[in-house]
Amino acid sequence: MKTLLKILIACFISIKIVNGQTQVITMTTSLPVGSSITFSLLENKDIAIINVDFGDGNLISKWMDFSSGRAEVTGTLVGSQTVKVYSAFVDKIYEFICEYQQLTSIDISNAKDLKLLICGYNNLTDLNVTNNPKLTTLWCNNNELSSLNITQNIVLESFTCSYNKLTSLDVINNTTLLWFYCSYNQLTFNTLPIKKQSWLSYIYAPQQSIQIAKDFNVSDELDLNDQLLVNGFTTNYVLKTTTGSILFQTTDYSLTDGKITFLKAQSDSVYCIMENDAFPDFTGDNVFKTTNSKISSTTDVLNSHERKVKIYSIDRVIYIETPEKQGITIYDFHGRKLFSQYLQSKIATLQIDNPGIYFVQISGNNGTSIKKVIVK
C-alpha cells in the first residue's frame, strides 16, 4: 500500500513539474562542455523528481530518493556551461552543495527556504544570499569574492568565507552566529569584526598583507594611521627587514600616530608588523603586516636608475636604451644641443657625423643624470 502511494505521489509530482516547473538554482561553470558536473540536494520529501537542464535546454528528470539524506546529482555538460535546476517543491529545497565544480556564478534567489549552502572551492566572484533569509550554514570559502552581504541572513549560525578577497564584512545583524571563519582575506584591524562572547569559534588569522608602495625614499611617509586604534586598544608598530633585523625608532624611522617617516636607507627590503590586543591571534607565522618595500636615498635611486641605462656608440651611431619612457637630450663637447626627444619606445638612435666626445642627458621620474659617450 505504501509503495503504491509513493508511485501515485511520484506521478503527481511528475505531472506538476512537466506542466509548470520552477527554476530554483542556476549555475555557470568554467568546466568545458562534455565534462561531468555534480551537486547535492536535500528536500523535505521522501521521494521527488528533480529536473535538470545540463546546458542544451532539455530537461532530464532525476529520480531522487532523499530518505537516506542528501541526494547527489551528476550529469554531463551539453551545449553550454550553464546548468539549471527545476523542482515542483521550490519551497522545500533545504540544502544545496556544489563544491569543486569550477563555478563562476550561482543564482539561488528562488530557493528562499534554503538553510544550508556549501559552495566552496570554486571561482565565484559574486554571491547573492540576500534572498535566503533562512540560511543557518554558509560555506563559501576558497573563491574570488571581494564583497559579500550577509546582513539579511539573521539566523546564520555557521559561516566560513576564508581564502577570498574580502575587504570588509558586516556581521552586526548576525546575532545567532556561533562559528565564524574569515582568515586569508584582505581584512584589516579596522575592518575585522570584534569577537562576540557568544561565538564558539572565531578564526581570522592570518590575513593578506596590506599593500604598500614598493619603493620609498628617505623622508617619505608611510601612513598606517587607519590601523592605530581598535576597540580601545592601540596598535604597536614594528619595522623589520626581510633578513630579520629590527629597525630602531629615531634612528631608522620616526613614528607619530601610525605615520612612519623613513630616516635612513636600508640595504634589505622592509616591512611593518602591526600588533593589537584586540586581535591576539596575529602572532608567529600569522602576523599582520605590510608588503615589502625598498628604502633608498634619492642618490641611491638615481644611481640605481643610471646603472640600468645603456648608452654606447657603434659606427658613429649613438644608441640609448632606458628602463622607462623619458626625455633624452644630446650635447656635443662644446655644449651645443644636437638632439632632444621624449622616448616612447625606450630606445633611441642618433647618427653622428664627426667623432668626438658627446654628453647624453636623461630626464625622468627619478631625476636627471648626464652620461658621457665617445664616438670614434
Buried (B, 14 or more C-beta within 10 A) or exposed (E): EEEEEEEEBBEEBBEBBBEEBBBBBBBBBEBEBEEEBEBBBBBEBEBBBBBBBBBEEEBBEBEBEBEEEBBEBEBEBBEBBBBBBBBBBBBBBBBBBBBEBBBBBBBBBBBBBBBBBBBBBBBBBEBBBEEBBBBBBBBBBBBEBBEBEBEBBBEBBBBBBBBBBBEBBEBEEBEEBBBBBBBBBBBBBEBBBEBEEEBEEBBBBBBBBBEBEEEBBBEBEBEBEEBBBBEEBEBEBBBBBEEEBEBEEEEBBEBEEBBBBBBEBBEEBBBBBBBBEBBEBBEEEEBBBBBBBBBBBEEBBBEBBBEEBEBEBEEEEBBBBBBEEBBBBBBBEEEEEBBEEEBEEEEBEBEBEEEEEBBBBBBBEBEEBEBEBEBE
